[in-house]
Amino acid sequence: MKKIKTWLPLYFLILIFLASSWSLFSPKFFRIHDYTHAGRIAEMTRALGDGHFPVRWTQNFGFGYGMPLFEFYGPLPFYLGAIIYWLSADVVLAIKALFLVVNAGTIMGGYLLGKKLFGKSGGLLTAAALTLAPYRAVNLFVRGALNEAWAILFLPWIFLGVIKVFHREKNGWLMLSLALVGLFLSHNIITLLFMPILGLFVFGFFVILFWRKAPEFFYRNQFRWRNFVRILGSLALSVLLALGLSAFYLIPAFFEKNLTQIEDTIFTYYFDYRLHFLYIRQFFQPNWDYGGSAWGVDDDISFFLGWGQWLSLGVLGLISVGRFWNWLRGRQPLFPSKKVLGLVLLFGFLLLIGFYMSLLKSQWLWDQIFLLKYAQFPWRWLSIIILLIALLIGSLTWFIKNKLTRVYGSLLLVIIMVIGSVTYFRPEKFLERNEDYYYTDPLLMRKNLSNILPDYAVVGMPIPPTLIPEELIINSQELPADSFEILVERVHEKLIKTNFTSEATLELAVADYPGWGLEIDNQRWNRQIGENGNISVTVPAGQHLVALRFLSTPVRKYADLLSLFSWLILVFLLIPKKQLNSLNLKKKNKS
């Protein structure tokens, strides 16, 4: 019996995992809105294999002229995907593995955060409510928004890291920093939406501890400024370290976005945020479908919050009404403690902000804050809303004194959430041939996938171009036979040996983007721009060596150095103090 009790949480965590992942164990795969993941993983693998790191340039997107995809699009999932693809040689398996990792990571983050705040029963409720939220099913099985799903994965870990820092627990700073790095490198839009919420959470948590006169800040009712400064310093340094570790991505993504056509695509037509606000009724409507978002309430995509989630919130509401009635009659306090009151109010307040920012009523605010336009879809606030709902559901266990009622009631609600959401975690239909949509062939990527993902095409490139190249030298058929030889063709480096009898022009299938350096015989050379925004070079007669290399701009160079310095600091901080002391003693003895 004791063994069953010990392992019971694990059994239910496995149940939650299976309920959210069962469709992924089919040998077949399915079409999603964004079915470019195979191409992204293949391009990441190709770049890493060629020695291009950190990966910024992709060779075959951009209609075969290349595109700085991973300079702007969260690269973290695709680094892992590239490793899995390299090991397995199966790109569909790599995509499935990324889906499974995100489910497992979300479950564990939700459980550990809930357990920290509410105990094991609350941890199970939090994990189930978050992982089985229908919006996560939309991201995985409808939209295919892999990066957004990965961003959601890190949100509970960030909250948990903050709480550990406040409680001055060992390595709380490390969890917070690494979770923030995971968020930063997964999805910059969710980062944009979440960071103000995180700031409010930190402030609210501090107020709760101060109000309770918690031992973190008080000793014998005396406020201890030293502890306050230490905790505040740990939080600030954790965030700064995370920014430094992610600088190689964050800084170029922000300062060089004007070098691509991103703003010409994400602010227009379907991606205009004004078309995608929600209405309150949509949170209650289980109109499940596999289409897209549109103006009004008749979307072909669901924003339902979940049967089990609504039932759990209803139970929380009934318990709150009952406690309020008993409080009026003087039978029990309204809340079990100041901590419970403070956290419920904090989560509720943050939840109201999330709801408001997704509704049409908030359009005036979106119109005023320019950065919000990059979010494209106000309903992306659901990524944060589902976490806050999960935390409120987890808080149910605070209000139930009887242990058996608390445990069995929580397990019953978990089962209801599993039954209510399991059918959402499946695709519309499976494909007969996975390779119809998920392919790694460079030519197919150039012809078929580039139109789907034109966002980061370089400035000056027509979309679509007049020609989709099939080889590096576009005009090779116009050049004399045996007058050139491609010695090196890597993602970030091209080396061509020429031997023209007279001056000739090489039209290269490489988009002109800052960082590409052109040399002939180790001397910088002027370039021309072709009709498709590609690099063209006039080569003199005779034997020459034409080199094209993707180098760092000043922004990328300093961002990379900052990240390198930050990673060295992290390694230093992880060295146990005993080892550092022993090293210092050895140095003293030698001297």
Buried (B, 14 or more C-beta within 10 A) or exposed (E): EEEEEEEBBEEBBEBBBBBBBEBBEEEEBBBBBBBBBBBBBBBBBBBBEBEBEBBBBBBBBBBBBBBBBBBBBBBBBBBBBBBBBBEEEEBBBBBBBBBBBBBBBBBBBBBBBBBBBBBBBBBBBBBBBBBBBBBBBBBBBBBBBBBBBBBBBBBBBBBBBBBBBBBBEEBBBBBBBBBBBBBBBBBBBBBBBBBEBBEBBBEBBBEBBBEBBBEBBBEEEEEBEEBBEBBBEBBEBBBEBBBBBBBBBBBBBEBBBEBBBBEEBBEEEEBBBEBBBBBEEBBEBEEBEBEEBEEEEEBEBBBBBBBBBBBBBEBBEEBBEEBEEEEEEEEEEEBBEBBBBBBBEBBBBBBEBBBEBBBBEBEEEBEEEEEBBBBBBBBBBBBBBBBBBBBBBBBBBBBBEEEEEBBEBBBEBBBBBBEBBBEBBBBEEBBEEBBEBBBBBBBEBBBBBBEEBBBBBBBBBEBBBEBBBEEBBBBBEEBEEEBBEBEEBBBBBBBBBBBBEEEBBBBBBBBBBBBBBBBBEEEEBEBEEBEBBBBBBEBBEEEBBBBBBBEBBEBBEBBBEBBBEBBEBBEEEEEEEEEEEEEEEEEEEEE
